[in-house]
Amino acid sequence: MHKADTTIAYVEPGSLADRAGLEPGDRLVKINGHTFHDILEYRYLVSEAEVELEAEKKNGAAEIITIENDYEDLGIEFKEALVDKAQSCTNKCIFCFIDQLPKGMRETVYFKDDDTRLSFLQGNYVTLTNMRDEEIDRLIAMRVSPINISVHATEPELRIKMLGNRFAGKCFDIMKKLARNNIRMNCQIVLCPEINDGAHLDKTISDLASLSPYVNSVSVVPVGLTRYREGLYSLRLFTAEESRGVTEQVTSWQQRLLKKTGSRLVFLSDEFYLNGGVPVPDAEDYEGFPQLENGVGLIASMREEFESAAGLIEKKPRKRSVTIATGELAAGFIKELALEIERRAEGVSVSVRAVKNNFFGGGVNVAGLVCGCDIAEQLKDAPKTDALLIPCSMLRGDDDIFLDDTTVADVEAALGMKITSVLNDGYDFVEKVLGEELF
């Protein structure tokens, strides 16, 4: 591990730490007599009912602080979010999306994390290839759960091939150990044609299902390929026919598992249904949407919310025009929603523009990877409307920046239209299109 930096960067006003007199610049030395090396150990140690903090004030003075903890957060943020440095990926996955990025993007985009702490804290998926036995034991001892795991295949040799790492074959054994110790897991399978599909996918699903209920959910997502693949492993996209085959295969598993365990367990990303021309399942079939961040159930979730929101649209005179920019994959679905709003809200005009992803090229067609330069170029001759709506997934975190480093302000200036980002939420979608609150 790197040397931990336990210097406090921020103390939330009114928090337990604030009331105890801790300030930015102070350094936590020990908690209940124990040093700590990362954010997991910190959270584990401060979970006691009474917490004794040994602090070094920013003026160098030592101080002992006792806090009666009613299990609320102390309100401390450290200079390093993890306290320790994030662990980087040691794999060479044949399908790695970061390896397919063009040169010249901002440096942080190229960092590959593979850190179980980020899995627990932020929902990132990890491969477990860089974890020693003692680190696994530490996670178990601290009851870190759930852990999100990029599995891809449970057959050792196949997983070693896919991840390009000789340690990759141990994954399922580690997962069995985690399950024996009541650690919950969510799993991801990036499916590649003629690599880990077909009988290999059956084997992977069967193995993961054997760890139920400790495996909460499994997502199956198609490999994403850009045009920047020179020198990389030869891969291709799923055809429409193959996508339909995958949906049939997974649906069969869902039916069997639902009957046997009460849960479908494995869920397909929306791309498989849309690429195969197969109807997207109803919202209830996603069992609470455990893998929404993986693009699993986004359409069903939004459709369900939209149907409720559309029923709240008031019948009154309006005069509003809106343009919606989205990826090619979801454009048909968004057009259906737009037509329904136009039907219910007289005087509202909605134009949906499917933006071709020239920046990444290849088969990239999802909304979350659309870049500002493509929007600016492809909508430059579009009629000006009252607003240009984009899904918030096009922007990075809380920043108004697209993946290509183009800013929202750049695109607004190029098009002469105000941009508004929309959550993947049916209510927010209706409100942003109408330019008014529903309630």
Steps between C-alpha positions, in 0.01 A plus 500: 500500500602860453561709809164617629431874512258549789494879477147641522399708197141585598279488808126520443349790698295378796632144473636292789855584392419871481344499847808318630725779373667328206605727215640472148876455525479283814629144463340191649771281653300220663140391550428304819872437530539366145673658203308478172626468146200570279139613497366150568699466822394853597130420452535171682672659801260796535198268503539440876253660742784697661783624283829627640695704248868581539557809289795717410376857468626707212715697747672175601325452834375151592139463610280213617133535406219270612180492295176330599394356168137427421615335176487814293787605275765706680500753216866470400649500151869431445745652252500164323145366468620146573766624748730264309559525123256320270624165371547491124408217267768239424297321232519515123138423418432419137185719513634792709322820397773728632752334267272608214499871583660750262808691606475854628218461753549623857736285705246383760297324228786255442534390864380142551398435859453149637442577865258312727464810716357690204277199436350531847494880519413603144367186334799446270556148370823317583666184367666378826821417309716736707380383843716293732347246739554732797309778323207266440510404869501870595186565294330207667606611849364852438177365345546702180185424304386507227798470266447554127701251295583491130477125443462455121563124528538251785710250301859574615679468165238704316510776760881507488478541122239776520673700773858437387602426858631167633327565834156544341408133534459526878190721485232238560694343788524845662128553445421167667708609800315833515165319482600261781562809711166664413645772276251612236606549138369656180655366181560624148560304180632686195389267223718459191382307193668161462704555817291464817149464358299186423591203721758711685226744604286208618790377714562846648134559586470151650808551718391844621148376572652231723617780733149641543388678716847651549513593133232770492491562126685436175501738203584394146616787277632488142861588423544861386737567211635831369693565180826526696590129510827483311722232654226376733334157520268433207141537620167576335155616603195278542274481197126559537440126469763421765352764732163329470669169582655645814164639614340157451784330688489737796118505510508121530739529794281765661195277483685204654662704776179686584323168547786351703617795713233769471735732311599532134854584622642572153399806299584621150604853413258695284734476198424131445124563476535809281764349270295185461167676451362321805247674730658631820357324810265677740643684800388233747713242318814686612432434870583847626763580236815376681723576200357825364846661489606226257232597251275219619136610507548868415221493243257302715562729796454816298196364319325416827570845646406672174159332490424633848640845422312532171173455687576818695533727195244778526285582200577866436629718215877483450752623248831321535748329270770262619783306337624179663846366411560136584695197381392296200409198712232667715371751243199289402389465862545873568294581189214291638505703822521827307196411289300418812586838653400679178169311507427599860646853501355707218742763372814307598728393215782250558775410253714195586844489339699176494866602523743273316814443707776606262737576787531137612368337183482123483168376630464754781136610500400556864401844628753506783794502258374775268752785492446873477684535170256264328197684639640835387582372151183301433253754638662812353230530233213391724220752563548698821263397778426622851728236651741223408466204735773239550514201737714572805700185424676692221669717762777397738380490861392841624700683232355661187759320288457235231742210458688683224565792742250719316299701751127563504580869447701413187206314344251769606714764331534292183127431470347809654277291725486456876586143606321327786606158627229248586515222758412144399166559666161517333378785719810711437472429128140623479574808711806598294311456172208711624723751680277481805459300819232234516435547871 
